[in-house]
Amino acid sequence: MLLLHLAFVLFALFGAILALRWPRLVRIHLPAAVWAICIELTGAICPLTYLENNLRARAGQQGYADGFIAHYLLPALYPAGLTPAVQYGLAGVVLGVNLLLYAWLWLRRCSRR
């Protein structure tokens, strides 16, 4: 589950790169990126976190109270913890990376025509 969660985060952030190769992937990537941005902006917990915690509990392990990013990624990036400003920054990174990649994809398609 941890790997699936990490894969989703990476896909939301960099999936537009895959869309360069497989343009139909845009139909899956855009909703995933929007979902990731909304989760960061609202401070909500991703359903994958609930599923991961449930599976941990079934295995006799302790879950975590915060989200996947706050639990696994932020300690490595931001030792002070997750604040609303950091969450807005993360949402901005996802949005910015995807806007740049999709602009590049669009310009590439226009130049081929």
C-alpha positions in Angstrom: 0.0 0.0 0.0 2.9 2.3 0.8 4.3 1.8 -2.7 0.9 2.4 -4.3 0.5 5.6 -2.3 3.9 6.8 -3.3 3.2 5.9 -6.9 0.0 8.0 -6.8 1.9 11.0 -5.4 4.6 10.7 -8.1 2.0 10.2 -10.8 0.0 13.3 -9.7 3.2 15.3 -9.8 4.9 13.9 -12.9 2.2 12.1 -14.8 2.2 14.8 -17.5 5.6 13.5 -18.6 4.0 10.1 -19.3 1.3 11.9 -21.2 4.0 13.1 -23.6 4.4 9.5 -24.7 0.8 8.3 -24.2 -1.5 11.3 -24.8 -4.7 9.4 -23.7 -3.2 9.2 -20.2 -4.2 12.8 -19.8 -7.8 11.5 -19.0 -6.4 9.7 -16.0 -3.7 12.1 -15.0 -5.6 15.4 -14.8 -8.2 14.1 -12.3 -5.4 12.6 -10.2 -3.5 15.9 -10.2 -6.6 17.9 -9.3 -7.3 15.4 -6.5 -3.8 15.8 -5.1 -4.0 19.6 -5.3 -7.4 19.6 -3.5 -6.2 17.3 -0.8 -3.2 19.6 -0.1 -5.3 22.8 -0.3 -8.1 21.5 2.0 -5.9 19.7 4.5 -8.0 16.6 4.0 -6.6 13.1 4.5 -6.4 11.0 1.3 -8.5 7.8 1.3 -5.4 5.8 0.6 -4.1 6.9 4.0 -7.2 5.5 5.7 -6.8 2.2 3.7 -3.1 2.1 4.6 -3.9 2.6 8.3 -6.6 0.0 8.2 -4.2 -2.6 6.7 -1.5 -1.7 9.3 -4.1 -2.2 12.1 -5.0 -5.6 10.7 -1.3 -6.5 10.7 -0.9 -5.5 14.3 1.0 -2.3 13.5 0.2 1.2 14.5 -1.2 3.6 11.9 -0.5 7.3 11.7 -2.8 10.3 12.3 -1.5 12.6 9.6 -1.5 12.0 5.8 1.0 10.1 3.7 3.0 13.2 2.7 3.2 14.5 6.3 4.1 11.1 7.7 6.7 9.9 5.1 7.9 12.7 2.9 7.7 15.9 5.1 10.0 14.6 7.8 12.7 14.3 5.2 11.9 17.6 3.6 10.6 19.8 6.4 11.6 18.8 9.9 9.4 21.4 11.5 6.2 19.6 10.3 3.3 20.3 8.1 1.7 23.7 8.2 -1.0 25.2 6.0 1.7 27.3 4.3 3.7 24.1 3.5 0.5 22.4 2.2 -0.2 25.4 -0.1 3.4 25.3 -1.3 3.1 21.5 -2.1 -0.2 22.2 -4.0 1.6 25.0 -5.8 4.4 22.6 -6.8 2.0 20.0 -8.1 0.1 22.7 -10.0 3.2 24.4 -11.4 4.9 21.3 -12.5 1.8 20.1 -14.3 1.1 23.5 -15.9 4.6 23.6 -17.3 4.5 20.0 -18.5 1.1 20.4 -20.2 2.1 23.7 -21.7 5.1 21.9 -23.2 2.9 19.1 -24.4 0.4 21.5 -26.0 3.2 23.5 -27.7 4.7 20.3 -29.0 1.4 19.2 -30.5 0.8 22.6 -32.1 4.2 22.6 -33.7 3.6 19.2 -35.3 0.5 20.6 -37.0 
